[in-house]
Amino acid sequence: MLHNQRKENHRLKPRGAETLIHLPIDDIGGTIPHVGGTTTQGGGEDGRNGRGGVNDNDAPERRVLISVDNGTSDFLKHQNNEPLNLLKPKQEKAVMRTIAINTMMVVACFGLVSVQSAEAGGCGGAKAELTSGAKDIVDTAVSAGAFNTLVKAVQAAGLVEALKSDGPFTVFAPTDDAFAKLPGGTLDSLLANPDQLRAILLYHVVPGKFMAVDVVKMNSVKTLLGQAAAIRTQSTARIDGANITTTDIETSNGVIHVIDSVILPENDIIEVARSAGSFKTLLAALEATGLTDALRSEGPFTVFAPTDEAFAKLPEGTLESLLNDTEQLKQILTYHVVAGKVAAEQVVNLSEATTLQGGKVRIDTSSGVKVDEARVIKTDVEATNGIIHVIDTVITPG
């Protein structure tokens, strides 16, 4: 039974056409106090919750979601002005409860909250009513008013056209408050670095349309960036370190799930190179040859990475020719990669190293450190799946 002295813990949260009551776990049980109708601009007598609302006779059945602090949910029902009663106790591994308020229902899937049509049943099995679905992902975010920073970032990163395309896409969308949680200066820095910003935004987008019912069945989702983001549903639903606060906002080209933090990709070899800003040609070449995903894998790898200036030293027309001959380009790129993590202190003790291409690079330490004809200009740039040594010349297999 809920006790009056604990009412200060009850937080009534209107969410459009539905009502969400958030209670501490030990408040669940017995009879739940009456919750009034949908709030309107007019009056309507509803002294029980202090809000104007529609007459209960206009809504023969209302159901209310009780969200519990440990992430579980219980199914409650109110009919004919009677108090809300707990119809079903908390069950082990409960996946969902369908809760209807007039013509709407709230679906809870391991704490995921979405607004859906009351006519369809199941977790995520209904059409979302938060939006008509006529707008694409970008226009839906603009109209919502809570994603101004995200929209600005998408524009700065040149992703507007991509997110207006047919897709479909699943977007885990950080709110303005989520961006505000970033350390001071981070957002300005990202807006000034479109490549890094683009990578972070792509980490929030998954190809395909995955409703809440799909998401909760996954351990991870592979993003458009190429990295996988972890999904956790043990207590509340999370993607990496962000809570998923609202789900199943359908659009004409996919679905949006709202998150309360910006999620950041791992600093694998690809992302470390991207963040450096001096390996754009290398990254483009890796993408052209389909090697990006390989260098995102666990590895570990040691990459002797030529800078943009190193590629610029190639004879005129060479790079364009290689980009049109991806097999030859792939041979050259894999000649720059050694299996395993070989730090500088180990490199200097080697005379050669076998590359992923199959050939061997010569290591010369007589005057500085050289790999074949390339000088190593920076060493031990750490990544989560290996290490990068920067070189000033593109090397080619003999």
NORPE-V26766 format. One record per pair of residues at least 12 apart in sequence whose C-alpha atoms are under 10 Angstrom apart, sorted by the first residue. I is the first residue (numbers start at 0). J is the second residue. D is the distance in whole Angstrom. If there is no record, write none. Layout:
# NORPE-V26766
i;j;d
I;J;D
I;J;D
This chain:
# NORPE-V26766
i;j;d
0;25;10
0;26;7
0;27;7
0;28;5
0;29;5
0;30;6
0;31;7
0;32;10
1;22;10
1;25;9
1;26;6
1;27;7
1;28;7
1;29;7
1;30;7
1;31;7
1;32;8
2;26;8
2;31;10
2;32;10
3;32;10
5;22;10
5;23;10
5;26;8
6;22;9
6;26;10
7;22;10
8;21;8
8;22;6
8;23;7
8;26;9
9;21;6
9;22;5
9;23;8
9;26;9
10;22;7
10;23;10
11;34;9
11;48;9
11;65;10
13;37;9
13;38;8
14;105;10
14;113;10
14;114;9
14;129;10
15;37;9
15;38;9
15;103;10
15;114;9
15;129;8
16;36;10
16;37;7
16;38;8
16;99;10
16;100;7
16;101;8
16;102;9
16;103;7
16;104;9
16;105;10
16;114;8
16;128;10
16;129;9
17;36;9
17;37;7
17;38;10
17;61;9
17;62;9
17;63;8
17;64;9
17;98;9
17;99;8
17;100;6
17;101;9
17;102;10
17;103;7
17;104;7
17;105;7
17;113;10
17;114;8
17;115;10
18;34;9
18;35;9
18;36;9
18;37;8
18;38;10
18;61;10
18;62;9
18;63;6
18;64;7
18;65;9
18;98;10
18;99;10
18;100;8
18;104;10
18;105;9
19;34;10
19;62;10
19;63;6
19;64;5
19;65;6
19;66;7
19;105;9
19;112;10
20;34;9
20;63;7
20;64;6
20;65;5
20;66;6
20;67;9
21;64;8
21;65;6
21;66;5
21;67;6
21;68;8
21;72;10
22;65;7
22;66;6
22;67;6
22;68;7
22;69;10
23;65;10
23;66;8
23;67;6
23;68;5
23;69;8
24;65;10
24;66;9
24;67;5
24;68;6
24;69;7
24;70;9
24;71;9
24;72;10
25;67;9
25;68;9
26;67;9
27;65;9
27;66;10
27;67;8
27;72;10
27;73;8
27;85;8
27;88;9
27;89;9
28;73;10
28;84;9
28;85;7
28;86;10
28;87;10
28;88;8
28;89;10
29;83;9
29;84;7
29;85;6
29;86;9
29;88;10
30;75;9
30;82;7
30;83;6
30;84;5
30;85;6
30;86;10
31;65;10
31;75;8
31;76;9
31;77;9
31;82;6
31;83;5
31;84;6
31;85;7
32;47;8
32;48;9
32;77;10
32;81;9
32;82;6
32;83;6
32;84;8
33;45;10
33;47;7
33;48;8
33;76;10
33;77;8
33;78;10
33;80;8
33;81;7
33;82;5
33;83;6
33;84;9
34;46;10
34;47;7
34;48;6
34;49;10
34;50;10
34;61;9
34;62;9
34;63;8
34;77;8
34;80;9
34;81;10
34;82;8
34;83;8
35;47;7
35;48;6
35;49;8
35;50;7
35;51;8
35;52;7
35;53;8
35;54;9
35;55;8
35;61;9
35;77;10
35;80;9
36;48;9
36;50;8
36;51;8
36;52;5
36;53;5
36;54;7
36;55;6
36;56;10
36;57;9
36;58;8
36;61;8
36;100;9
36;101;9
37;50;9
37;51;8
37;52;5
37;53;6
37;54;9
37;55;9
37;58;9
37;61;10
37;100;8
37;101;9
38;50;7
38;51;6
38;52;4
38;53;7
39;51;6
39;52;5
39;53;7
40;52;8
41;53;9
43;55;10
54;80;10
55;77;10
55;78;8
55;79;7
55;80;7
56;78;9
56;79;7
56;80;8
57;101;9
58;78;8
58;79;9
58;80;10
58;100;8
58;101;6
58;102;9
59;77;9
59;78;6
59;79;6
59;80;9
59;100;10
59;101;8
60;76;8
60;77;6
60;78;5
60;79;7
60;80;9
60;99;8
60;100;7
60;101;6
60;102;9
61;75;9
61;76;6
61;77;5
61;78;6
61;79;9
61;80;10
61;83;9
61;98;8
61;99;6
61;100;4
61;101;6
61;102;9
61;103;9
61;104;9
62;74;8
62;75;6
62;76;5
62;77;6
62;78;8
62;83;8
62;84;10
62;97;9
62;98;5
62;99;5
62;100;5
62;101;8
62;103;9
62;104;8
62;105;9
63;75;6
63;76;7
63;77;8
63;83;8
63;97;9
63;98;6
63;99;7
63;100;7
63;104;9
63;105;8
64;76;9
64;96;8
64;97;8
64;98;6
64;99;9
64;100;9
64;104;9
64;105;7
64;106;8
64;107;8
64;112;9
65;85;10
65;98;10
65;107;10
66;107;9
66;110;8
66;111;10
66;112;9
67;110;9
68;110;10
68;234;9
68;235;9
69;109;10
69;110;9
69;233;9
69;234;6
69;235;7
70;107;10
70;108;9
70;109;6
70;110;5
70;111;9
70;232;9
70;233;8
70;234;5
70;235;5
70;236;8
71;89;7
71;90;9
71;91;9
71;92;9
71;93;8
71;94;9
71;95;9
71;96;10
71;107;9
71;108;9
71;109;6
71;110;6
71;233;10
71;234;7
71;235;8
72;87;10
72;88;9
72;89;7
72;90;9
72;93;8
72;94;9
72;95;8
72;96;7
72;106;10
72;107;7
72;108;9
72;109;8
72;110;7
72;111;10
73;85;7
73;86;8
73;87;7
73;88;7
73;89;6
73;90;9
73;93;9
73;95;9
73;96;7
73;97;10
73;98;9
73;107;9
74;86;6
74;87;6
74;88;8
74;89;9
74;95;9
74;96;6
74;97;7
74;98;7
74;107;10
75;87;8
75;88;10
75;96;9
75;97;10
75;98;8
75;99;10
76;98;8
76;99;9
76;100;10
77;100;10
92;109;9
92;233;10
93;107;10
93;108;8
93;109;8
94;106;10
94;107;8
94;108;5
94;109;6
94;110;9
94;121;10
94;122;8
94;212;9
94;215;9
95;107;5
95;108;5
95;109;7
95;110;9
95;111;9
95;121;8
95;122;6
95;123;9
95;212;9
96;108;7
96;109;10
96;120;10
96;121;8
96;122;8
97;115;10
97;117;8
97;119;10
97;120;7
97;121;7
97;122;7
97;123;10
98;114;10
98;115;10
98;117;8
98;120;10
99;114;10
99;115;9
99;116;9
99;117;6
99;118;9
100;117;8
101;117;8
102;115;9
102;116;7
102;117;5
102;118;8
103;115;6
103;116;5
103;117;5
103;118;8
103;119;10
103;127;10
103;128;8
104;116;6
104;117;5
104;118;9
104;119;9
104;120;9
104;125;9
104;127;10
104;128;9
105;117;8
105;122;9
105;123;10
106;120;9
106;121;8
106;122;6
106;123;7
106;124;9
106;125;9
106;211;9
106;212;10
106;246;9
106;247;10
107;121;10
107;122;7
107;123;9
107;211;9
107;212;10
107;245;10
107;246;10
108;121;10
108;122;6
108;123;8
108;211;7
108;212;7
108;214;9
108;215;7
108;232;9
108;235;9
108;236;8
108;246;10
109;211;9
109;212;10
109;215;7
109;231;10
109;232;6
109;233;8
109;234;7
109;235;6
109;236;6
109;237;10
110;215;10
110;232;8
110;233;10
110;234;7
110;235;5
110;236;6
110;237;9
110;242;10
110;243;8
110;244;8
110;245;9
111;123;10
111;211;7
111;212;9
111;214;10
111;215;9
111;232;9
111;235;7
111;236;6
111;237;9
111;242;9
111;243;7
111;244;6
111;245;6
111;246;6
111;247;9
111;256;9
111;257;10
112;211;9
112;236;10
112;243;8
112;244;7
112;245;5
112;246;6
112;247;8
112;256;10
112;257;10
113;125;10
113;127;8
113;128;9
113;129;8
113;210;10
113;211;8
113;244;9
113;245;6
113;246;5
113;247;6
113;248;8
113;256;9
114;126;9
114;127;6
114;128;6
114;129;6
114;130;9
114;245;8
114;246;8
114;247;7
114;248;8
115;127;4
115;128;5
115;129;7
115;130;10
115;246;10
115;247;8
115;248;9
115;249;10
116;128;6
116;129;9
121;212;8
122;210;9
122;211;7
122;212;5
122;213;9
122;215;10
123;209;9
123;210;6
123;211;5
123;212;5
123;213;8
123;214;10
123;246;9
123;247;7
124;210;8
124;211;9
124;212;8
124;213;10
124;247;10
125;210;10
125;247;9
126;247;8
126;248;9
126;249;8
127;210;10
127;246;9
127;247;6
127;248;6
127;249;6
127;250;9
127;254;9
128;247;9
128;248;8
128;249;8
129;143;10
129;246;10
129;247;8
129;248;6
129;249;8
129;250;10
130;142;10
130;143;9
130;247;10
130;248;6
130;249;6
130;250;7
130;251;10
131;248;9
131;249;8
131;250;7
131;251;9
132;248;8
132;249;5
132;250;4
132;251;5
132;252;8
132;253;9
132;254;9
133;249;9
133;250;6
133;251;5
133;252;9
134;163;9
134;249;9
134;250;6
134;251;5
134;252;8
134;253;10
135;162;8
135;163;6
135;164;8
135;165;9
135;166;10
135;167;10
135;249;9
135;250;5
135;251;5
135;252;6
135;253;8
135;254;9
136;159;9
136;162;6
136;163;6
136;164;9
136;166;10
136;167;10
136;168;8
136;169;9
136;170;8
136;248;9
136;249;8
136;250;6
136;251;7
136;252;7
136;253;7
136;254;7
136;255;7
137;149;10
137;150;7
137;153;9
137;154;10
137;158;10
137;159;7
137;160;9
137;161;10
137;162;6
137;163;6
137;164;10
137;250;9
137;252;10
138;150;9
138;159;10
138;162;10
138;163;8
138;250;9
138;251;10
139;248;9
139;249;9
139;250;7
139;251;9
139;254;10
139;255;9
140;172;9
140;174;10
140;248;10
140;250;10
140;255;9
144;174;9
144;175;9
145;172;10
145;173;9
145;174;6
145;175;6
145;176;8
145;257;10
146;172;8
146;173;7
146;174;5
146;175;5
146;176;9
146;177;9
146;178;9
146;257;10
147;174;8
147;175;6
147;178;10
148;173;9
148;174;8
148;175;6
148;176;9
148;177;9
148;178;7
148;179;9
148;186;9
149;172;8
149;173;7
149;174;7
149;175;7
149;177;10
149;178;8
149;200;9
149;261;10
150;172;10
150;175;10
151;190;9
152;186;9
152;189;8
152;190;7
152;193;9
152;196;7
152;197;8
152;199;10
152;200;8
153;190;10
153;193;10
153;196;9
153;197;8
153;200;7
153;201;10
154;190;10
154;193;10
154;197;10
155;189;9
155;190;6
155;191;8
155;192;9
155;193;6
155;194;10
155;196;8
155;197;8
156;189;9
156;190;8
156;191;10
156;192;8
156;193;5
156;194;7
156;195;9
156;196;6
156;197;5
156;198;9
156;199;10
156;200;8
156;201;10
157;193;8
157;194;9
157;196;10
157;197;8
158;197;7
158;200;9
158;201;9
162;204;9
162;252;8
162;253;9
163;251;9
163;252;7
163;253;10
164;251;10
164;252;7
165;251;8
165;252;5
165;253;8
166;205;10
166;206;7
166;207;7
166;208;8
166;251;9
166;252;6
166;253;7
167;205;9
167;206;6
167;207;5
167;208;6
167;209;9
167;250;9
167;251;8
167;252;5
167;253;5
167;254;8
168;204;7
168;205;6
168;206;5
168;207;5
168;208;5
168;209;8
168;222;10
168;223;9
168;250;9
168;251;10
168;252;6
168;253;5
168;254;7
168;255;8
169;203;8
169;204;6
169;205;5
169;206;6
169;207;6
169;208;5
169;209;6
169;210;8
169;222;9
169;247;9
169;248;10
169;249;9
169;250;10
169;252;9
169;253;6
169;254;5
169;255;6
169;256;8
170;200;9
170;201;9
170;202;9
170;203;6
170;204;5
170;205;6
170;206;9
170;207;10
170;208;9
170;209;9
170;222;9
170;248;10
170;253;8
170;254;6
170;255;5
170;256;6
170;257;8
170;258;10
171;200;10
171;202;9
171;203;5
171;204;6
171;205;8
171;238;8
171;241;10
171;243;8
171;245;10
171;246;9
171;254;9
171;255;6
171;256;5
171;257;6
171;258;6
171;259;10
171;260;10
171;261;9
171;262;9
172;200;9
172;203;7
172;204;8
172;243;9
172;245;10
172;255;7
172;256;6
172;257;5
172;258;6
172;259;8
172;260;9
172;261;8
172;262;10
173;200;10
173;203;9
173;241;9
173;242;10
173;243;9
173;244;10
173;256;9
173;257;6
173;258;5
173;259;6
173;260;6
173;261;6
173;262;8
174;257;7
174;258;7
174;259;6
174;260;8
174;261;8
175;259;9
175;260;9
175;261;10
176;258;10
176;259;7
176;260;8
176;261;10
177;241;9
177;257;10
177;258;8
177;259;5
177;260;4
177;261;6
177;262;9
178;259;9
178;260;7
178;261;6
178;262;10
179;260;9
179;261;9
180;259;9
180;260;7
180;261;8
181;260;8
181;261;8
192;274;9
192;276;9
194;273;7
194;274;8
194;276;8
194;279;9
195;270;8
195;271;10
195;273;6
195;274;6
195;275;9
195;276;8
196;274;10
197;224;9
198;223;9
198;224;6
198;225;10
198;263;9
198;264;8
198;270;8
198;273;9
198;274;9
199;224;8
199;261;9
199;262;8
199;263;6
199;264;6
199;265;10
199;270;10
200;222;10
200;223;9
200;224;8
200;261;9
200;262;9
200;263;9
200;264;10
201;222;7
201;223;5
201;224;5
201;225;9
201;226;9
201;264;9
202;220;10
202;221;9
202;222;5
202;223;6
202;224;5
202;225;8
202;226;7
202;227;8
202;228;8
202;261;10
202;262;8
202;263;7
202;264;6
202;265;10
203;220;10
203;221;10
203;222;7
203;223;8
203;224;8
203;228;9
203;238;10
203;258;10
203;261;8
203;262;7
203;263;9
203;264;9
204;220;9
204;221;9
204;222;5
204;223;6
204;224;8
204;255;9
205;220;7
205;221;6
205;222;4
205;223;6
205;224;9
205;225;9
205;227;9
205;228;9
205;253;10
206;220;9
206;221;8
206;222;7
206;223;6
206;253;9
207;222;10
207;252;9
207;253;7
207;254;9
208;247;10
208;249;9
208;252;8
208;253;5
208;254;6
208;255;9
209;247;9
209;253;8
209;254;7
209;255;9
209;256;9
210;246;8
210;247;6
210;248;9
210;249;9
210;253;9
210;254;7
210;255;9
210;256;8
211;236;10
211;243;10
211;245;9
211;246;6
211;247;6
211;248;10
211;254;10
211;255;10
211;256;8
212;246;10
212;247;9
214;230;8
214;231;10
214;232;9
214;236;9
214;238;10
214;246;10
215;230;8
215;231;8
215;232;7
215;233;10
215;236;8
215;237;10
216;230;9
216;231;10
216;232;9
217;229;9
217;230;6
217;231;8
217;232;9
218;230;5
218;231;7
218;232;9
218;238;10
219;231;8
219;238;8
219;239;9
220;238;9
222;264;10
224;264;8
224;270;10
224;291;10
224;292;9
225;264;10
225;269;10
225;291;8
225;292;6
225;293;10
225;295;8
225;296;10
226;264;7
226;265;8
226;267;9
226;270;10
226;292;8
226;295;7
226;296;9
227;239;10
227;264;9
227;265;9
227;295;10
228;240;10
228;262;9
228;263;9
228;264;8
228;265;9
230;243;10
236;258;10
237;258;8
237;259;10
238;258;8
238;260;10
238;262;8
239;260;10
239;261;10
239;262;7
239;263;8
239;264;9
240;258;10
240;259;9
240;260;7
240;261;8
240;262;7
240;263;9
241;257;10
241;258;6
241;259;6
241;260;5
241;261;7
241;262;7
242;257;8
242;258;5
242;259;6
242;260;7
243;256;7
243;257;6
243;258;5
243;259;7
243;260;9
244;256;8
244;257;6
244;258;6
244;259;7
245;257;5
245;258;7
245;259;10
246;258;9
265;295;9
265;382;9
265;383;7
265;384;9
266;295;9
266;381;9
266;382;6
266;383;6
266;384;8
266;385;10
267;294;8
267;295;6
267;296;8
267;297;9
267;298;10
267;299;10
267;381;9
267;382;5
267;383;5
267;384;6
267;385;8
267;386;9
268;291;9
268;294;6
268;295;7
268;296;9
268;298;10
268;299;10
268;300;8
268;301;9
268;302;8
268;380;9
268;381;8
268;382;5
268;383;7
268;384;6
268;385;7
268;386;7
268;387;7
269;281;10
269;282;7
269;285;9
269;291;7
269;292;9
269;293;10
269;294;7
269;295;7
269;382;9
269;384;10
270;282;10
270;294;10
270;295;9
270;382;8
270;383;10
271;380;8
271;381;8
271;382;6
271;383;9
271;386;10
271;387;9
272;304;9
272;306;10
272;380;9
272;382;9
272;387;8
276;306;9
276;307;9
277;305;9
277;306;6
277;307;6
277;308;8
278;304;8
278;305;7
278;306;5
278;307;5
278;308;9
278;309;10
278;310;9
278;389;10
279;306;8
279;307;6
279;310;10
280;305;9
280;306;8
280;307;6
280;308;9
280;309;9
280;310;7
280;311;9
280;318;9
281;304;8
281;305;7
281;306;7
281;307;7
281;309;10
281;310;8
281;332;8
281;393;10
282;304;10
282;307;10
283;322;9
284;318;9
284;321;9
284;322;7
284;325;9
284;328;8
284;329;8
284;332;8
285;322;10
285;325;10
285;328;9
285;329;8
285;332;7
285;333;10
287;321;10
287;322;7
287;323;9
287;324;10
287;325;7
287;328;9
287;329;9
288;322;8
288;324;9
288;325;5
288;326;7
288;327;9
288;328;7
288;329;6
288;330;10
288;332;9
289;325;9
289;329;8
290;329;8
290;332;9
290;333;9
294;336;9
294;384;8
294;385;9
295;383;9
295;384;7
295;385;10
296;383;10
296;384;7
296;385;10
297;383;8
297;384;5
297;385;8
298;337;10
298;338;7
298;339;7
298;340;8
298;383;9
298;384;6
298;385;7
299;337;9
299;338;7
299;339;5
299;340;6
299;341;9
299;382;9
299;383;8
299;384;5
299;385;5
299;386;8
300;336;7
300;337;6
300;338;5
300;339;5
300;340;5
300;341;8
300;355;9
300;382;9
300;383;10
300;384;7
300;385;5
300;386;6
300;387;8
301;335;8
301;336;6
301;337;5
301;338;6
301;339;6
301;340;5
301;341;6
301;342;8
301;354;9
301;379;9
301;380;10
301;381;10
301;382;10
301;384;9
301;385;6
301;386;5
301;387;6
301;388;8
302;332;9
302;333;9
302;334;9
302;335;6
302;336;5
302;337;6
302;338;9
302;339;10
302;340;9
302;341;9
302;354;10
302;380;10
302;385;8
302;386;6
302;387;5
302;388;6
302;389;8
302;390;10
303;332;10
303;333;10
303;334;9
303;335;5
303;336;6
303;337;8
303;370;8
303;373;9
303;375;8
303;377;10
303;378;9
303;386;9
303;387;6
303;388;5
303;389;6
303;390;6
303;391;10
303;392;10
303;393;9
303;394;9
304;332;9
304;335;7
304;336;8
304;375;9
304;377;10
304;387;7
304;388;6
304;389;5
304;390;6
304;391;8
304;392;9
304;393;8
304;394;10
305;332;10
305;335;9
305;373;9
305;374;10
305;375;9
305;376;10
305;388;9
305;389;6
305;390;5
305;391;6
305;392;6
305;393;6
305;394;8
306;389;7
306;390;7
306;391;6
306;392;8
306;393;8
307;391;9
307;392;9
307;393;10
308;390;10
308;391;7
308;392;8
308;393;10
309;373;9
309;389;10
309;390;8
309;391;5
309;392;4
309;393;6
309;394;10
310;391;9
310;392;7
310;393;6
310;394;10
311;392;9
311;393;9
312;391;9
312;392;7
312;393;8
313;392;8
313;393;8
328;395;10
329;356;8
330;355;9
330;356;6
330;357;9
330;358;10
330;395;8
330;396;8
331;356;8
331;393;8
331;394;7
331;395;6
331;396;7
332;354;10
332;355;9
332;356;8
332;393;9
332;394;9
332;395;8
332;396;10
333;354;7
333;355;5
333;356;5
333;357;8
333;358;9
333;395;10
333;396;10
334;353;9
334;354;5
334;355;6
334;356;5
334;357;7
334;358;7
334;359;8
334;360;8
334;393;10
334;394;8
334;395;7
334;396;6
335;353;10
335;354;7
335;355;8
335;356;8
335;358;10
335;359;10
335;360;8
335;370;9
335;390;10
335;393;8
335;394;7
335;395;8
335;396;9
336;352;10
336;353;9
336;354;5
336;355;6
336;356;8
336;357;10
336;360;10
336;387;9
337;352;7
337;353;6
337;354;4
337;355;6
337;356;9
337;357;9
337;359;9
337;360;9
337;385;10
338;352;9
338;353;8
338;354;7
338;355;7
338;385;9
339;384;9
339;385;7
339;386;9
340;379;10
340;381;10
340;382;10
340;384;8
340;385;5
340;386;6
340;387;9
341;379;9
341;385;8
341;386;7
341;387;9
341;388;9
342;378;8
342;379;6
342;380;9
342;381;9
342;385;9
342;386;7
342;387;9
342;388;9
343;368;9
343;375;10
343;377;9
343;378;6
343;379;6
343;380;10
343;386;10
343;387;10
343;388;8
344;378;10
344;379;9
346;362;8
346;363;9
346;364;9
346;368;9
346;370;10
346;378;10
347;362;8
347;363;8
347;364;6
347;365;10
347;367;9
347;368;7
347;369;10
348;362;9
348;363;10
348;364;9
349;361;9
349;362;6
349;363;8
349;364;9
350;362;5
350;363;7
350;364;8
350;370;10
351;363;8
351;370;8
351;371;9
352;370;9
354;396;10
356;396;8
357;396;9
358;395;10
358;396;7
358;397;8
359;371;9
359;396;8
359;397;9
360;372;10
360;394;9
360;395;9
360;396;8
360;397;9
368;390;10
369;390;8
369;391;10
370;390;8
370;392;9
370;394;8
371;392;9
371;393;10
371;394;7
371;395;9
371;396;9
372;390;10
372;391;9
372;392;7
372;393;9
372;394;7
372;395;9
373;389;9
373;390;6
373;391;6
373;392;5
373;393;7
373;394;7
374;389;8
374;390;5
374;391;6
374;392;7
375;388;7
375;389;6
375;390;4
375;391;7
375;392;9
376;388;8
376;389;6
376;390;6
376;391;7
377;389;5
377;390;7
377;391;9
378;390;9
